[in-house]
Amino acid sequence: KKAYDYAFENKKGIFSSLCRSEEPDNPKCIIKGNISRADGTKTYHFPGCSEYSATIVEKDLGERWFCTENEARQAGFRKAQNCYGKKFVL
């Protein structure tokens, strides 16, 4: 537990920016591509979606940041259900 807490608090190991990303590499690319651990479903979230702030991009799992919805769709991601009725505007 101590090692886990230390790694989490200090962003080491699996919590480092190599594996997890709370900030995009490109500040204009703020759409979060998320892959469900339960069934592998690929969804994307953008500001205004209810789960956006809770979603963390885990690069080691194949998740990534996108600049446009079209870019996310082309990579095989679909709009998350909590984003329906909303449109991404930069």
DRENZA-114573 format. One record per atom (N, C-alpha, C): chain; atom name; x, y, z. Coordinates in steps of 0.001 Angstrom, whole numbers. Layout:
BEGIN
<atom><chain>A</chain><name>CA</name><x>X</x><y>Y</y><z>Z</z></atom>
...
# end
This chain:
BEGIN
<atom><chain>A</chain><name>N</name><x>829</x><y>-1193</y><z>0</z></atom>
<atom><chain>A</chain><name>CA</name><x>0</x><y>0</y><z>0</z></atom>
<atom><chain>A</chain><name>C</name><x>870</x><y>1252</y><z>0</z></atom>
<atom><chain>A</chain><name>N</name><x>1928</x><y>1247</y><z>780</z></atom>
<atom><chain>A</chain><name>CA</name><x>2804</x><y>2414</y><z>840</z></atom>
<atom><chain>A</chain><name>C</name><x>3449</x><y>2685</y><z>-515</z></atom>
<atom><chain>A</chain><name>N</name><x>3902</x><y>1616</y><z>-1187</z></atom>
<atom><chain>A</chain><name>CA</name><x>4534</x><y>1774</y><z>-2501</z></atom>
<atom><chain>A</chain><name>C</name><x>3529</x><y>2306</y><z>-3525</z></atom>
<atom><chain>A</chain><name>N</name><x>2304</x><y>1792</y><z>-3488</z></atom>
<atom><chain>A</chain><name>CA</name><x>1245</x><y>2257</y><z>-4389</z></atom>
<atom><chain>A</chain><name>C</name><x>975</x><y>3738</y><z>-4155</z></atom>
<atom><chain>A</chain><name>N</name><x>770</x><y>4101</y><z>-2895</z></atom>
<atom><chain>A</chain><name>CA</name><x>479</x><y>5496</y><z>-2555</z></atom>
<atom><chain>A</chain><name>C</name><x>1623</x><y>6417</y><z>-2977</z></atom>
<atom><chain>A</chain><name>N</name><x>2858</x><y>5978</y><z>-2742</z></atom>
<atom><chain>A</chain><name>CA</name><x>4014</x><y>6785</y><z>-3138</z></atom>
<atom><chain>A</chain><name>C</name><x>4040</x><y>6979</y><z>-4652</z></atom>
<atom><chain>A</chain><name>N</name><x>3862</x><y>5887</y><z>-5392</z></atom>
<atom><chain>A</chain><name>CA</name><x>3880</x><y>5968</y><z>-6854</z></atom>
<atom><chain>A</chain><name>C</name><x>2760</x><y>6869</y><z>-7355</z></atom>
<atom><chain>A</chain><name>N</name><x>1571</x><y>6732</y><z>-6803</z></atom>
<atom><chain>A</chain><name>CA</name><x>430</x><y>7544</y><z>-7222</z></atom>
<atom><chain>A</chain><name>C</name><x>674</x><y>9020</y><z>-6942</z></atom>
<atom><chain>A</chain><name>N</name><x>1087</x><y>9328</y><z>-5726</z></atom>
<atom><chain>A</chain><name>CA</name><x>1301</x><y>10718</y><z>-5324</z></atom>
<atom><chain>A</chain><name>C</name><x>2448</x><y>11387</y><z>-6081</z></atom>
<atom><chain>A</chain><name>N</name><x>3453</x><y>10600</y><z>-6467</z></atom>
<atom><chain>A</chain><name>CA</name><x>4628</x><y>11151</y><z>-7137</z></atom>
<atom><chain>A</chain><name>C</name><x>4664</x><y>10882</y><z>-8641</z></atom>
<atom><chain>A</chain><name>N</name><x>3560</x><y>10331</y><z>-9157</z></atom>
<atom><chain>A</chain><name>CA</name><x>3424</x><y>10054</y><z>-10590</z></atom>
<atom><chain>A</chain><name>C</name><x>4605</x><y>9230</y><z>-11119</z></atom>
<atom><chain>A</chain><name>N</name><x>4833</x><y>8113</y><z>-10448</z></atom>
<atom><chain>A</chain><name>CA</name><x>5917</x><y>7196</y><z>-10806</z></atom>
<atom><chain>A</chain><name>C</name><x>5324</x><y>5910</y><z>-11390</z></atom>
<atom><chain>A</chain><name>N</name><x>6154</x><y>5160</y><z>-12113</z></atom>
<atom><chain>A</chain><name>CA</name><x>5721</x><y>3864</y><z>-12634</z></atom>
<atom><chain>A</chain><name>C</name><x>4476</x><y>3964</y><z>-13501</z></atom>
<atom><chain>A</chain><name>N</name><x>3460</x><y>3156</y><z>-13186</z></atom>
<atom><chain>A</chain><name>CA</name><x>2233</x><y>3156</y><z>-13994</z></atom>
<atom><chain>A</chain><name>C</name><x>1444</x><y>4452</y><z>-13871</z></atom>
<atom><chain>A</chain><name>N</name><x>1806</x><y>5292</y><z>-12930</z></atom>
<atom><chain>A</chain><name>CA</name><x>1129</x><y>6584</y><z>-12772</z></atom>
<atom><chain>A</chain><name>C</name><x>1914</x><y>7725</y><z>-13428</z></atom>
<atom><chain>A</chain><name>N</name><x>3009</x><y>7390</y><z>-14108</z></atom>
<atom><chain>A</chain><name>CA</name><x>3815</x><y>8415</y><z>-14779</z></atom>
<atom><chain>A</chain><name>C</name><x>3127</x><y>8877</y><z>-16060</z></atom>
<atom><chain>A</chain><name>N</name><x>3622</x><y>9948</y><z>-16637</z></atom>
<atom><chain>A</chain><name>CA</name><x>3039</x><y>10484</y><z>-17869</z></atom>
<atom><chain>A</chain><name>C</name><x>3257</x><y>9561</y><z>-19063</z></atom>
<atom><chain>A</chain><name>N</name><x>4143</x><y>8572</y><z>-18927</z></atom>
<atom><chain>A</chain><name>CA</name><x>4326</x><y>7587</y><z>-20000</z></atom>
<atom><chain>A</chain><name>C</name><x>3122</x><y>6659</y><z>-20096</z></atom>
<atom><chain>A</chain><name>N</name><x>2436</x><y>6458</y><z>-18978</z></atom>
<atom><chain>A</chain><name>CA</name><x>1299</x><y>5537</y><z>-18937</z></atom>
<atom><chain>A</chain><name>C</name><x>-46</x><y>6242</y><z>-18785</z></atom>
<atom><chain>A</chain><name>N</name><x>-73</x><y>7326</y><z>-18042</z></atom>
<atom><chain>A</chain><name>CA</name><x>-1320</x><y>8059</y><z>-17797</z></atom>
<atom><chain>A</chain><name>C</name><x>-1122</x><y>9505</y><z>-18171</z></atom>
<atom><chain>A</chain><name>N</name><x>-2198</x><y>10122</y><z>-18615</z></atom>
<atom><chain>A</chain><name>CA</name><x>-2070</x><y>11507</y><z>-19025</z></atom>
<atom><chain>A</chain><name>C</name><x>-3301</x><y>12297</y><z>-18611</z></atom>
<atom><chain>A</chain><name>N</name><x>-3085</x><y>13247</y><z>-17723</z></atom>
<atom><chain>A</chain><name>CA</name><x>-4177</x><y>14108</y><z>-17290</z></atom>
<atom><chain>A</chain><name>C</name><x>-4206</x><y>15392</y><z>-18115</z></atom>
<atom><chain>A</chain><name>N</name><x>-3137</x><y>15643</y><z>-18830</z></atom>
<atom><chain>A</chain><name>CA</name><x>-3042</x><y>16814</y><z>-19694</z></atom>
<atom><chain>A</chain><name>C</name><x>-2609</x><y>16370</y><z>-21089</z></atom>
<atom><chain>A</chain><name>N</name><x>-3224</x><y>16916</y><z>-22127</z></atom>
<atom><chain>A</chain><name>CA</name><x>-2838</x><y>16520</y><z>-23491</z></atom>
<atom><chain>A</chain><name>C</name><x>-1451</x><y>17027</y><z>-23867</z></atom>
<atom><chain>A</chain><name>N</name><x>-804</x><y>16307</y><z>-24788</z></atom>
<atom><chain>A</chain><name>CA</name><x>496</x><y>16758</y><z>-25291</z></atom>
<atom><chain>A</chain><name>C</name><x>333</x><y>18059</y><z>-26061</z></atom>
<atom><chain>A</chain><name>N</name><x>-748</x><y>18172</y><z>-26821</z></atom>
<atom><chain>A</chain><name>CA</name><x>-1082</x><y>19377</y><z>-27570</z></atom>
<atom><chain>A</chain><name>C</name><x>-2281</x><y>20030</y><z>-26883</z></atom>
<atom><chain>A</chain><name>N</name><x>-2142</x><y>21252</y><z>-26361</z></atom>
<atom><chain>A</chain><name>CA</name><x>-3235</x><y>21883</y><z>-25619</z></atom>
<atom><chain>A</chain><name>C</name><x>-4539</x><y>22056</y><z>-26421</z></atom>
<atom><chain>A</chain><name>N</name><x>-4468</x><y>21966</y><z>-27745</z></atom>
<atom><chain>A</chain><name>CA</name><x>-5674</x><y>22083</y><z>-28567</z></atom>
<atom><chain>A</chain><name>C</name><x>-6388</x><y>20745</y><z>-28730</z></atom>
<atom><chain>A</chain><name>N</name><x>-5732</x><y>19669</y><z>-28366</z></atom>
<atom><chain>A</chain><name>CA</name><x>-6291</x><y>18319</y><z>-28536</z></atom>
<atom><chain>A</chain><name>C</name><x>-6811</x><y>17823</y><z>-27193</z></atom>
<atom><chain>A</chain><name>N</name><x>-8060</x><y>18199</y><z>-26864</z></atom>
<atom><chain>A</chain><name>CA</name><x>-8584</x><y>17945</y><z>-25523</z></atom>
<atom><chain>A</chain><name>C</name><x>-9694</x><y>16893</y><z>-25477</z></atom>
<atom><chain>A</chain><name>N</name><x>-9887</x><y>16166</y><z>-26555</z></atom>
<atom><chain>A</chain><name>CA</name><x>-10864</x><y>15075</y><z>-26568</z></atom>
<atom><chain>A</chain><name>C</name><x>-10160</x><y>13824</y><z>-26044</z></atom>
<atom><chain>A</chain><name>N</name><x>-10770</x><y>13185</y><z>-25042</z></atom>
<atom><chain>A</chain><name>CA</name><x>-10170</x><y>12025</y><z>-24403</z></atom>
<atom><chain>A</chain><name>C</name><x>-10718</x><y>10737</y><z>-25002</z></atom>
<atom><chain>A</chain><name>N</name><x>-9847</x><y>9923</y><z>-25573</z></atom>
<atom><chain>A</chain><name>CA</name><x>-10224</x><y>8610</y><z>-26088</z></atom>
<atom><chain>A</chain><name>C</name><x>-10037</x><y>7582</y><z>-24994</z></atom>
<atom><chain>A</chain><name>N</name><x>-11117</x><y>6894</y><z>-24631</z></atom>
<atom><chain>A</chain><name>CA</name><x>-11114</x><y>5961</y><z>-23514</z></atom>
<atom><chain>A</chain><name>C</name><x>-11502</x><y>4562</y><z>-23992</z></atom>
<atom><chain>A</chain><name>N</name><x>-10854</x><y>3532</y><z>-23456</z></atom>
<atom><chain>A</chain><name>CA</name><x>-11161</x><y>2147</y><z>-23810</z></atom>
<atom><chain>A</chain><name>C</name><x>-11638</x><y>1418</y><z>-22551</z></atom>
<atom><chain>A</chain><name>N</name><x>-12829</x><y>853</y><z>-22634</z></atom>
<atom><chain>A</chain><name>CA</name><x>-13416</x><y>138</y><z>-21500</z></atom>
<atom><chain>A</chain><name>C</name><x>-12612</x><y>-1114</y><z>-21186</z></atom>
<atom><chain>A</chain><name>N</name><x>-12249</x><y>-1273</y><z>-19933</z></atom>
<atom><chain>A</chain><name>CA</name><x>-11547</x><y>-2486</y><z>-19500</z></atom>
<atom><chain>A</chain><name>C</name><x>-12497</x><y>-3680</y><z>-19507</z></atom>
<atom><chain>A</chain><name>N</name><x>-13783</x><y>-3430</y><z>-19350</z></atom>
<atom><chain>A</chain><name>CA</name><x>-14767</x><y>-4514</y><z>-19274</z></atom>
<atom><chain>A</chain><name>C</name><x>-14985</x><y>-5193</y><z>-20620</z></atom>
<atom><chain>A</chain><name>N</name><x>-15120</x><y>-4383</y><z>-21684</z></atom>
<atom><chain>A</chain><name>CA</name><x>-15460</x><y>-4994</y><z>-22975</z></atom>
<atom><chain>A</chain><name>C</name><x>-14680</x><y>-4448</y><z>-24171</z></atom>
<atom><chain>A</chain><name>N</name><x>-13721</x><y>-3548</y><z>-23918</z></atom>
<atom><chain>A</chain><name>CA</name><x>-12891</x><y>-3023</y><z>-25002</z></atom>
<atom><chain>A</chain><name>C</name><x>-13547</x><y>-1947</y><z>-25847</z></atom>
<atom><chain>A</chain><name>N</name><x>-14747</x><y>-1500</y><z>-25455</z></atom>
<atom><chain>A</chain><name>CA</name><x>-15442</x><y>-454</y><z>-26196</z></atom>
<atom><chain>A</chain><name>C</name><x>-14625</x><y>831</y><z>-26169</z></atom>
<atom><chain>A</chain><name>N</name><x>-14477</x><y>1455</y><z>-27339</z></atom>
<atom><chain>A</chain><name>CA</name><x>-13727</x><y>2707</y><z>-27451</z></atom>
<atom><chain>A</chain><name>C</name><x>-14712</x><y>3870</y><z>-27528</z></atom>
<atom><chain>A</chain><name>N</name><x>-14612</x><y>4784</y><z>-26566</z></atom>
<atom><chain>A</chain><name>CA</name><x>-15467</x><y>5970</y><z>-26560</z></atom>
<atom><chain>A</chain><name>C</name><x>-14603</x><y>7212</y><z>-26385</z></atom>
<atom><chain>A</chain><name>N</name><x>-15172</x><y>8346</y><z>-26768</z></atom>
<atom><chain>A</chain><name>CA</name><x>-14459</x><y>9600</y><z>-26536</z></atom>
<atom><chain>A</chain><name>C</name><x>-15339</x><y>10569</y><z>-25760</z></atom>
<atom><chain>A</chain><name>N</name><x>-14672</x><y>11439</y><z>-24998</z></atom>
<atom><chain>A</chain><name>CA</name><x>-15320</x><y>12431</y><z>-24139</z></atom>
<atom><chain>A</chain><name>C</name><x>-14688</x><y>13788</y><z>-24419</z></atom>
<atom><chain>A</chain><name>N</name><x>-15486</x><y>14837</y><z>-24347</z></atom>
<atom><chain>A</chain><name>CA</name><x>-14959</x><y>16191</y><z>-24493</z></atom>
<atom><chain>A</chain><name>C</name><x>-15569</x><y>17083</y><z>-23425</z></atom>
<atom><chain>A</chain><name>N</name><x>-15001</x><y>18273</y><z>-23202</z></atom>
<atom><chain>A</chain><name>CA</name><x>-15555</x><y>19161</y><z>-22180</z></atom>
<atom><chain>A</chain><name>C</name><x>-17052</x><y>19371</y><z>-22429</z></atom>
<atom><chain>A</chain><name>N</name><x>-17822</x><y>19261</y><z>-21370</z></atom>
<atom><chain>A</chain><name>CA</name><x>-19270</x><y>19357</y><z>-21464</z></atom>
<atom><chain>A</chain><name>C</name><x>-19938</x><y>18006</y><z>-21270</z></atom>
<atom><chain>A</chain><name>N</name><x>-19191</x><y>16929</y><z>-21486</z></atom>
<atom><chain>A</chain><name>CA</name><x>-19694</x><y>15577</y><z>-21219</z></atom>
<atom><chain>A</chain><name>C</name><x>-19590</x><y>15348</y><z>-19705</z></atom>
<atom><chain>A</chain><name>N</name><x>-20583</x><y>14680</y><z>-19140</z></atom>
<atom><chain>A</chain><name>CA</name><x>-20623</x><y>14558</y><z>-17680</z></atom>
<atom><chain>A</chain><name>C</name><x>-19448</x><y>13777</y><z>-17087</z></atom>
<atom><chain>A</chain><name>N</name><x>-18829</x><y>12872</y><z>-17831</z></atom>
<atom><chain>A</chain><name>CA</name><x>-17721</x><y>12075</y><z>-17299</z></atom>
<atom><chain>A</chain><name>C</name><x>-16344</x><y>12602</y><z>-17711</z></atom>
<atom><chain>A</chain><name>N</name><x>-16305</x><y>13754</y><z>-18376</z></atom>
<atom><chain>A</chain><name>CA</name><x>-15034</x><y>14264</y><z>-18902</z></atom>
<atom><chain>A</chain><name>C</name><x>-13974</x><y>14422</y><z>-17808</z></atom>
<atom><chain>A</chain><name>N</name><x>-14319</x><y>15087</y><z>-16730</z></atom>
<atom><chain>A</chain><name>CA</name><x>-13306</x><y>15360</y><z>-15702</z></atom>
<atom><chain>A</chain><name>C</name><x>-12864</x><y>14092</y><z>-14969</z></atom>
<atom><chain>A</chain><name>N</name><x>-13692</x><y>13061</y><z>-14948</z></atom>
<atom><chain>A</chain><name>CA</name><x>-13337</x><y>11810</y><z>-14275</z></atom>
<atom><chain>A</chain><name>C</name><x>-12530</x><y>10871</y><z>-15175</z></atom>
<atom><chain>A</chain><name>N</name><x>-12494</x><y>11159</y><z>-16471</z></atom>
<atom><chain>A</chain><name>CA</name><x>-11805</x><y>10291</y><z>-17422</z></atom>
<atom><chain>A</chain><name>C</name><x>-10326</x><y>10637</y><z>-17495</z></atom>
<atom><chain>A</chain><name>N</name><x>-9485</x><y>9624</y><z>-17337</z></atom>
<atom><chain>A</chain><name>CA</name><x>-8033</x><y>9788</y><z>-17434</z></atom>
<atom><chain>A</chain><name>C</name><x>-7561</x><y>8977</y><z>-18637</z></atom>
<atom><chain>A</chain><name>N</name><x>-6715</x><y>9565</y><z>-19443</z></atom>
<atom><chain>A</chain><name>CA</name><x>-6171</x><y>8872</y><z>-20612</z></atom>
<atom><chain>A</chain><name>C</name><x>-5030</x><y>7975</y><z>-20147</z></atom>
<atom><chain>A</chain><name>N</name><x>-5225</x><y>6668</y><z>-20305</z></atom>
<atom><chain>A</chain><name>CA</name><x>-4206</x><y>5700</y><z>-19918</z></atom>
<atom><chain>A</chain><name>C</name><x>-3514</x><y>5209</y><z>-21191</z></atom>
<atom><chain>A</chain><name>N</name><x>-2408</x><y>5862</y><z>-21500</z></atom>
<atom><chain>A</chain><name>CA</name><x>-1689</x><y>5604</y><z>-22745</z></atom>
<atom><chain>A</chain><name>C</name><x>-1240</x><y>4152</y><z>-22872</z></atom>
<atom><chain>A</chain><name>N</name><x>-888</x><y>3536</y><z>-21759</z></atom>
<atom><chain>A</chain><name>CA</name><x>-408</x><y>2152</y><z>-21805</z></atom>
<atom><chain>A</chain><name>C</name><x>-1501</x><y>1175</y><z>-22228</z></atom>
<atom><chain>A</chain><name>N</name><x>-2758</x><y>1594</y><z>-22172</z></atom>
<atom><chain>A</chain><name>CA</name><x>-3885</x><y>752</y><z>-22590</z></atom>
<atom><chain>A</chain><name>C</name><x>-4332</x><y>1064</y><z>-24013</z></atom>
<atom><chain>A</chain><name>N</name><x>-3647</x><y>2026</y><z>-24663</z></atom>
<atom><chain>A</chain><name>CA</name><x>-4015</x><y>2396</y><z>-26024</z></atom>
<atom><chain>A</chain><name>C</name><x>-4927</x><y>3601</y><z>-26093</z></atom>
<atom><chain>A</chain><name>N</name><x>-5206</x><y>4208</y><z>-24961</z></atom>
<atom><chain>A</chain><name>CA</name><x>-6047</x><y>5405</y><z>-24952</z></atom>
<atom><chain>A</chain><name>C</name><x>-5217</x><y>6594</y><z>-25418</z></atom>
<atom><chain>A</chain><name>N</name><x>-5904</x><y>7621</y><z>-25918</z></atom>
<atom><chain>A</chain><name>CA</name><x>-5162</x><y>8776</y><z>-26424</z></atom>
<atom><chain>A</chain><name>C</name><x>-6026</x><y>10014</y><z>-26492</z></atom>
<atom><chain>A</chain><name>N</name><x>-5373</x><y>11119</y><z>-26804</z></atom>
<atom><chain>A</chain><name>CA</name><x>-6019</x><y>12421</y><z>-26963</z></atom>
<atom><chain>A</chain><name>C</name><x>-6295</x><y>12668</y><z>-28446</z></atom>
<atom><chain>A</chain><name>N</name><x>-7381</x><y>13367</y><z>-28736</z></atom>
<atom><chain>A</chain><name>CA</name><x>-7738</x><y>13723</y><z>-30110</z></atom>
<atom><chain>A</chain><name>C</name><x>-8016</x><y>15217</y><z>-30202</z></atom>
<atom><chain>A</chain><name>N</name><x>-7817</x><y>15748</y><z>-31414</z></atom>
<atom><chain>A</chain><name>CA</name><x>-8060</x><y>17171</y><z>-31658</z></atom>
<atom><chain>A</chain><name>C</name><x>-9485</x><y>17417</y><z>-32158</z></atom>
<atom><chain>A</chain><name>N</name><x>-10063</x><y>16443</y><z>-32839</z></atom>
<atom><chain>A</chain><name>CA</name><x>-11412</x><y>16597</y><z>-33393</z></atom>
<atom><chain>A</chain><name>C</name><x>-12214</x><y>15315</y><z>-33173</z></atom>
<atom><chain>A</chain><name>N</name><x>-13536</x><y>15455</y><z>-33231</z></atom>
<atom><chain>A</chain><name>CA</name><x>-14393</x><y>14272</y><z>-33133</z></atom>
<atom><chain>A</chain><name>C</name><x>-14152</x><y>13349</y><z>-34326</z></atom>
<atom><chain>A</chain><name>N</name><x>-13954</x><y>13931</y><z>-35489</z></atom>
<atom><chain>A</chain><name>CA</name><x>-13713</x><y>13133</y><z>-36687</z></atom>
<atom><chain>A</chain><name>C</name><x>-12447</x><y>12282</y><z>-36527</z></atom>
<atom><chain>A</chain><name>N</name><x>-11416</x><y>12873</y><z>-35973</z></atom>
<atom><chain>A</chain><name>CA</name><x>-10167</x><y>12136</y><z>-35733</z></atom>
<atom><chain>A</chain><name>C</name><x>-10417</x><y>10956</y><z>-34790</z></atom>
<atom><chain>A</chain><name>N</name><x>-11218</x><y>11176</y><z>-33749</z></atom>
<atom><chain>A</chain><name>CA</name><x>-11539</x><y>10104</y><z>-32801</z></atom>
<atom><chain>A</chain><name>C</name><x>-12337</x><y>8999</y><z>-33499</z></atom>
<atom><chain>A</chain><name>N</name><x>-13321</x><y>9373</y><z>-34291</z></atom>
<atom><chain>A</chain><name>CA</name><x>-14130</x><y>8383</y><z>-35010</z></atom>
<atom><chain>A</chain><name>C</name><x>-13275</x><y>7578</y><z>-35989</z></atom>
<atom><chain>A</chain><name>N</name><x>-12361</x><y>8244</y><z>-36686</z></atom>
<atom><chain>A</chain><name>CA</name><x>-11497</x><y>7547</y><z>-37637</z></atom>
<atom><chain>A</chain><name>C</name><x>-10590</x><y>6529</y><z>-36939</z></atom>
<atom><chain>A</chain><name>N</name><x>-10295</x><y>6768</y><z>-35658</z></atom>
<atom><chain>A</chain><name>CA</name><x>-9459</x><y>5848</y><z>-34884</z></atom>
<atom><chain>A</chain><name>C</name><x>-10297</x><y>4736</y><z>-34243</z></atom>
<atom><chain>A</chain><name>N</name><x>-11608</x><y>4717</y><z>-34534</z></atom>
<atom><chain>A</chain><name>CA</name><x>-12471</x><y>3652</y><z>-34031</z></atom>
<atom><chain>A</chain><name>C</name><x>-13184</x><y>3954</y><z>-32729</z></atom>
<atom><chain>A</chain><name>N</name><x>-13159</x><y>5208</y><z>-32288</z></atom>
<atom><chain>A</chain><name>CA</name><x>-13843</x><y>5599</y><z>-31061</z></atom>
<atom><chain>A</chain><name>C</name><x>-15221</x><y>6172</y><z>-31412</z></atom>
<atom><chain>A</chain><name>N</name><x>-16198</x><y>5988</y><z>-30519</z></atom>
<atom><chain>A</chain><name>CA</name><x>-17520</x><y>6575</y><z>-30722</z></atom>
<atom><chain>A</chain><name>C</name><x>-17818</x><y>7526</y><z>-29570</z></atom>
<atom><chain>A</chain><name>N</name><x>-18724</x><y>8445</y><z>-29826</z></atom>
<atom><chain>A</chain><name>CA</name><x>-19078</x><y>9434</y><z>-28810</z></atom>
<atom><chain>A</chain><name>C</name><x>-19682</x><y>8711</y><z>-27598</z></atom>
<atom><chain>A</chain><name>N</name><x>-19221</x><y>9052</y><z>-26402</z></atom>
<atom><chain>A</chain><name>CA</name><x>-19739</x><y>8445</y><z>-25177</z></atom>
<atom><chain>A</chain><name>C</name><x>-21203</x><y>8829</y><z>-24995</z></atom>
<atom><chain>A</chain><name>N</name><x>-21980</x><y>7936</y><z>-24395</z></atom>
<atom><chain>A</chain><name>CA</name><x>-23404</x><y>8186</y><z>-24208</z></atom>
<atom><chain>A</chain><name>C</name><x>-23669</x><y>9463</y><z>-23434</z></atom>
<atom><chain>A</chain><name>N</name><x>-22799</x><y>9802</y><z>-22484</z></atom>
<atom><chain>A</chain><name>CA</name><x>-23023</x><y>11013</y><z>-21700</z></atom>
<atom><chain>A</chain><name>C</name><x>-22698</x><y>12287</y><z>-22480</z></atom>
<atom><chain>A</chain><name>N</name><x>-22316</x><y>12130</y><z>-23750</z></atom>
<atom><chain>A</chain><name>CA</name><x>-22011</x><y>13275</y><z>-24607</z></atom>
<atom><chain>A</chain><name>C</name><x>-23103</x><y>13506</y><z>-25666</z></atom>
<atom><chain>A</chain><name>N</name><x>-24057</x><y>12568</y><z>-25778</z></atom>
<atom><chain>A</chain><name>CA</name><x>-25095</x><y>12716</y><z>-26805</z></atom>
<atom><chain>A</chain><name>C</name><x>-25860</x><y>14013</y><z>-26613</z></atom>
<atom><chain>A</chain><name>N</name><x>-26174</x><y>14635</y><z>-27726</z></atom>
<atom><chain>A</chain><name>CA</name><x>-26866</x><y>15915</y><z>-27692</z></atom>
<atom><chain>A</chain><name>C</name><x>-25899</x><y>17081</y><z>-27536</z></atom>
<atom><chain>A</chain><name>N</name><x>-24618</x><y>16786</y><z>-27421</z></atom>
<atom><chain>A</chain><name>CA</name><x>-23604</x><y>17824</y><z>-27260</z></atom>
<atom><chain>A</chain><name>C</name><x>-22652</x><y>17760</y><z>-28437</z></atom>
<atom><chain>A</chain><name>N</name><x>-22101</x><y>18897</y><z>-28779</z></atom>
<atom><chain>A</chain><name>CA</name><x>-21156</x><y>18966</y><z>-29884</z></atom>
<atom><chain>A</chain><name>C</name><x>-19872</x><y>19602</y><z>-29389</z></atom>
<atom><chain>A</chain><name>N</name><x>-18753</x><y>19039</y><z>-29800</z></atom>
<atom><chain>A</chain><name>CA</name><x>-17463</x><y>19572</y><z>-29385</z></atom>
<atom><chain>A</chain><name>C</name><x>-17154</x><y>20843</y><z>-30158</z></atom>
<atom><chain>A</chain><name>N</name><x>-16830</x><y>21901</y><z>-29426</z></atom>
<atom><chain>A</chain><name>CA</name><x>-16443</x><y>23172</y><z>-30032</z></atom>
<atom><chain>A</chain><name>C</name><x>-15174</x><y>23628</y><z>-29335</z></atom>
<atom><chain>A</chain><name>N</name><x>-14151</x><y>23899</y><z>-30122</z></atom>
<atom><chain>A</chain><name>CA</name><x>-12873</x><y>24344</y><z>-29549</z></atom>
<atom><chain>A</chain><name>C</name><x>-12879</x><y>25823</y><z>-29347</z></atom>
# end
